[in-house]
């Protein structure tokens, strides 16, 4: 359990999953979301993209960070050194899931804290192993769950994660979108009274 934080925590994300994780961890927060482009330089290594984007998002909250602790986050799915972002449509979602079928991929979630314009950035990595997914299973999942807002076109906490993921090396919550063990430790050591 966290002692009282030195300042109010703002989650700068619209993600229902990130809100759920913080809530279930008993961490008090409010949300504030700004539209920030998620472009990154093409030459950046895929493994560095989550921290780069989390840092970029946090920088845009300079005014809010004067009296609040800002938390931003970004998650990427990497398969064979290629980032699988959020699918633009159902066809793309099905293609991504076909690529992930029977393979190991890496999920990296970057987080950044901005407090009084001091930014600290971290990331956490998990390897995820999918079993062979049939065309029927992929079509069922995409049509029912419409995972267009999720990197790699899937949510680990949804049906496809339940039936399709054989093994994870790393934190389940990192794959879900927020490495809560890291968030908790940082809030406890750096921002707790």
N, C-alpha and C positions, 0 to 999 in steps of 0.2 A: 504494500500500500504506500502511496505517495503522501509525504507531508505536504503542507501548503506550498504551492508554487510561488516563486518570487513575483510573478506577474501572470495575468490571465493568458491562457493558451488559446490560440486561434488556429484551427485546422483550415488551411487554404486549399480546400478540395471539395468537390461536389460528390465524390465517390461514396455511395452508400456503404460499401465494404469498409472503407477506412473509418467512417463514422461508427459503424458497428463495432469494429475492433477496439477503438478508443473507449467507447461506451462500456463494452464488456470488460475492459481492463480497469474500469472504475476511475478513468481519468476525465476530469471536468474540462470542457472545451466549448467554444462556439465556432461557427464557421463563417468564413468570408471568402468569396470567390471572385477573382478577376479573370477576364479573358486574356490569356497569355499564349502567344504562339509557341508551338512545340517543335520549332525547327532547330536543328543542330548542324554544325559543320560536317560536311561529308567525310572529311579526313579523320574525324574522331573515331576511336576504337569503339565498337558496339558495347563493350563492357563498361566504358566510361560515360555512355549516354545518360543513364538514370541519374547519376550525380550531377552531371552538367545541367540537365533539365530541372531537377529539384532546386539547384542553386539559382538558375535563371528565374524560376518562379518566385523564389524567396526574395530575390533582389527587388522585385517590383512592389514589395510591401514595406518599403523603407519608412514611410510615415507611420504606418500602423505598428511597426516594430519598436517605436519609441516607448510605448507603454504596454506592449504585449509580446508574448513569445509566439512567433509565427512558425508553423510547421508545414512544410510542403513535401511532396513525394512524387516519384515517378517510377513506373514499373515497365520493364521491357522483357520480352520473350526472345531468346536468341537460339536459333537452330542453325547449326553448321556455319557459324559466324555471320549469319544474316538476321537482322531484327525483323520480327513479325509484329507489326504494329496493330492498331485497331482496324478491323476490316471495314471497307467502305460499303459493302453490301453482303447479302447472304451467299452469293456465289463465291466471293473472296473468303468468307468465313469457312465455307466447306473446303475450299482449296487449302487453307491453312491447317485445318484439322486433319486433312489427308496427309499433309507433310509431316505433322506431328505424330501420326499413327505409327506405333511400333518403334519409336525412337526416343532417345534421351534429348532433352533440351534444357537450357539454362534460363532461370528467371532471376533477374536482378532488380531489386527495389532500392532506389536512392532516396534519401531523406535529407532535408536541410532545415536547420533552425536559424531563424533570423531574430536577434534580440538587440535592440539599439544599434542596428546596422552592423552587428558582428555576426557573420554567417559561418556556421559549422556544418559540414556535409559528411555524410557517411553512406555506405551501401551494404547490402547483405545479399548473398547469393544462395540459390537452391537449385539442385538438379532434379528434374522431374522426368519420370519414365512412364510413357504411355504404352498400354497394350495395343494390340492390333484393333483398330476401330473399323467396324463395317460401314459401308455406304449408308445403310439403313439407320444405324446408330447416329452417324454424323447428321444426316438429314433430319431425324427426329429432334436431336438437340438444337440444331440451328433454327428449325421452324418453331419450336416450342419456347426456347429461351432467348432467341435473337441476341446473340452475344456481340453486337456491333460496337459496344462501348468498352470492350475488353481486349487488352493486348493478347495476341495469339489466338483470339476468337474463342476463349473459354474462361470460365470461372471455376476454380478448383472446388469451391463449395457447392457447385451446381451438379446436376445429374451426370454430366460427362466426366467430371472429376471423380464422382463417387464410383462409377462403373469402369472408368477408363484408366485411372492412374494406379499403377502397380506399386510404385515406390517413389519416395522423395528423400533426397539427401539435403537436409537443411530445414528451415522453418516453414511450416505450412502457412503462417501468416505473412511471410515474405512473398510467397506465391500469390496469396490473396490480395496483396497490395500495400501492406504496412508491417515492417519488421518490429513488432510491438516490444520484443525483448530489448532491442536497441533504443527505441523511443523511451521506454520506461527507465532504462539505465541512465540515459542522457538527462532526462528530466530530473531524476533523483540526484545525480551527482553535480549537475551544473545549474539547475534552476529551482531547487527545493530549499526552503528555509530550514 
